[in-house]
Amino acid sequence: MFKFTKAGINLISLGITTIIFILIQIFMFQYANGIDMKVDISQEIMQKNGIDFTVQNSEMKEDIKKWEIEIPAIQLKAEIAEGTDKETLNKKVGHFEETQKEMGNIGLAGHNRGYNVNYFENLKKLKEGDEIKYRHNDYENTYEVIKNDIIEDTDWSRLENTEENMITLITCVENEPNYRRCIQAIEKEEEID
């Protein structure tokens, strides 16, 4: 019969812990290498099919940089990001996910005061005829403001899709939590010489 001493039990525990640690390290190393191998294999397959992986990645980054809004009348130029949560609006103009990104009604939101980034602070100054320039990837369009009014914060009808190309900008109204400022602009007709 074996008699275990406290020192013997501690030594066995140390040995088991060391073995478990080594096994975890081996597993993590192989898992990390497996991910690298999968990426390498994906790149290899893409290259065999004539797709340049590095070009695609840089083009994807380029596309993201092209999502922006510009309103010359109020000296606004800002990047746009998907979503209208606080974290998104703290950095960029947000896109209402349920609205269009190119054709139809494009819905955007932004802070107008009280935050580090208040891109829509001067929307109230826009008037009929002012231009809004919008870019998403290769799509570029200029819109002309037709409405600048106040709506109830429960009125989401302005974000419904439309057959005509338009852009809808929504922000808060100072000291009026039950209302929102809503700017709507329609696609500007191209002038023919």
Secondary structure, DSSP 8 states (H G I E B T S, - for coil): -----HHHHHHHHHHHHHHHHHHHHHHHHHHHHHHHHHHHHHHHHHHHTT--HHHHHHHHHHHHHT-EEEEGGGTEEEEEEEB-SHHHHTTSEEE-TTS-SSSSEEEEE---SSSS--TTTTGGG--TT-EEEEEETTEEEEEEEEEEEEEETT--GGGS--SS-EEEEEEE-TT-TTEEEEEEEEE------
